[in-house]
Amino acid sequence: MLLPIWAMAQVEGITYQAVIVDNNPDEIPGIDVPSNNIPNQELRLQFTIVDAFGNIEYQETQMTQTDAYGTINLTIGEGQSTGQGSASFNLINWDGPKTLQVGIDLQAGTNFTPFSQQALTYVPYVRHRNLIADGVTNLNNALFVNNGSSSQFSGDVLVQEQFTANANANFFGRVSIEAGTGVTNEEDIEAYPLLLSGNSQGMAIQLNRATPTRSDNFISFWNNNDEAIGRIEGYRAIANFTLEDVVDILLFAEPTQEEAEGQEDDDLAPPAEAPAALDVYATNTYNMELLIETIDLWEASATFGANLGACIAGVGLAGDCDDVVWSALSLYLQGVQLTYFVRYNETNVGVAFESGGADYAEWLKKYDSEETLSYGDIVGVRAGEISSKFIDADKFMVISKNPIVSGAMP
Amino acid sequence: MKRLTILLGMFFFSHSSVSQLVYAEWGQTISNFDYENSTGGTLENLQPKIASYLNAGYQVQLKGDKTTLILGGVLNTYGAVASDVLLDNYFEWDVTYAGIQTGLTYYFARSRSLLFYVKPTVSLEYLVRGTQTLNNQVFNLSGEDEFDNLLLVPRVGIGLQYPISNKAALYLNYGYGRSFSLAKARPEDNEKLNINSHMVGIGIVIQLPGCNCAFKSF
């Protein structure tokens, strides 16, 4: 009944043109009137977009009037939605083949006669709400994702040229930077693949540990043979303070060389576990102080006990009952002092720098590369090389455990 | 043809005792179509059209001098014009039929020299030519079902006759007729067309020699 033509235009809809032709011969006396344009006729059209399964994606009706030549010009998408399928033209899911069905009522009513059904062979809509491309998509020009809309890639993203993020960037996976800058001069800032700039603060590294220990590394340093050569790791002077530890310190002998070797931090991969608590106490200033304070406490306690016993047992013989008071005060003060000492150190944590070379504070080469040196060993320095076996040497030094300890947090 | 003329002459002479007249009539036909298509619909805005007609023939005066029997030929042109508002179409028909006509003229009144008569006739007509204009196209109607067939057209006429001499009289005639198709070339459609015609014409009737007719004395 109609000769419809549809075309695409850059509006939110499909331009639809049709010449309304009554192709039923109109019976008149003699020669019947063949198909004829219908001019100036009010009519109503129904547009239906159907998917491959015959389901209605969108349906609307429009009133219009043919012009003097029987032509109508409409934009599908500007009509009144019937509510079937998508609520509006903008919400049509264009995925998959679509068919445009057109119905007409020449009486401008709702008794639509189907007269046109044709496949939409080209997505007739520039601003897609939902675009699904199953094939390879090539963009030969710029791509803009506007209105603050997000982009999501379920697969890999490869950026061949410079990548710029003007806002925060979050990486929830491992980040690898392999940037051959071509500059090797250590004094040139361009030689460093990772540059942080733009603020008065540099870089923050937050571990998921409330109290990073020496097995929790902030930064590890590796050579190109995948060998660990250093690290910046967590450090806390005391982890679990127990009286037994102090007793151990007081009563146990110094560890043997084998034990020391076993306790030595292995700076090769994998990163060594933290030293045992006992080792920690014996190897740094804090623990030495702790040991002294504890011994003082024991001493004060013993003095108090002795004086108290003497006072009770021999009043008048020794006449030391005043010492009981002084020793009790001393015991109290010593206890307070020990408590504050421990608390102070518990609340002040830091990081330790560990290096394969830095175990020797003097950064000197071993005379015998096979020799095992442990912290606390006295080594001699001869001709720039060290060994514990040197009887005579230019200089004698001590192998340190923690060559550098950063300042504790204020 | 000559033989047919002789036969017709023998017929007239055998049935008319004495009086014979010839007549010729020319006038205008206002015709319109009464049309119904296959679905029973009519053609809106179907307007009449004016055309001419020509009749001629014999009249034989029957006994009593008040009635004549007519036997003659007719050449009638009918037409109509129409348009379709919706489709913006224009239609025009122009058809000419020839045929034979028979009937009676009955003079029923007289006033001075004027004779008043009624004239029931019936004619059998076939299409001679016909055209149909459809917008800017003209079509030949030969072979078209509704037109190219035998029409039976009964008519009734009324008129008055005035003698202009002892042998001749002029008459003014009005007739109304309606055509009926006698054949149907395409039974599959149910289109129905009747042509209604109003004919107004002037005629002359002349006594043939030997007619015992008295236009003035009737």
Contacts between the chains, C-beta under 8 A, distances in Angstrom:
chain1	res1	chain2	res2	distance
A	22	B	87	6.6
A	26	B	84	7.1
A	26	B	87	6.6
A	26	B	89	7.5
A	27	B	37	3.8
A	27	B	38	6.0
A	27	B	39	7.8
A	27	B	41	7.8
A	27	B	189	7.5
A	27	B	191	6.0
A	28	B	35	7.3
A	28	B	37	7.5
A	28	B	43	5.7
A	28	B	82	7.4
A	28	B	91	5.8
A	29	B	33	5.6
A	29	B	35	5.2
A	29	B	43	7.4
A	29	B	80	7.5
A	29	B	93	6.2
A	29	B	132	7.7
A	29	B	146	5.1
A	29	B	147	7.3
A	29	B	191	7.4
A	29	B	193	5.1
A	30	B	93	6.2
A	30	B	130	7.7
A	30	B	132	4.3
A	30	B	139	6.9
A	30	B	141	5.1
A	30	B	144	4.8
A	30	B	146	6.2
A	30	B	147	6.0
A	31	B	132	5.3
A	31	B	134	6.0
A	31	B	139	4.4
A	31	B	141	7.5
A	31	B	144	6.6
A	33	B	84	7.4
A	33	B	87	6.9
A	33	B	89	5.7
A	33	B	91	7.8
A	33	B	134	6.3
A	36	B	87	4.7
A	36	B	88	7.9
A	36	B	89	6.4
A	37	B	87	7.6
A	37	B	88	7.6
A	38	B	86	6.6
A	38	B	87	6.3
A	39	B	87	7.8
A	39	B	88	5.1
A	40	B	88	7.9
A	41	B	86	6.6
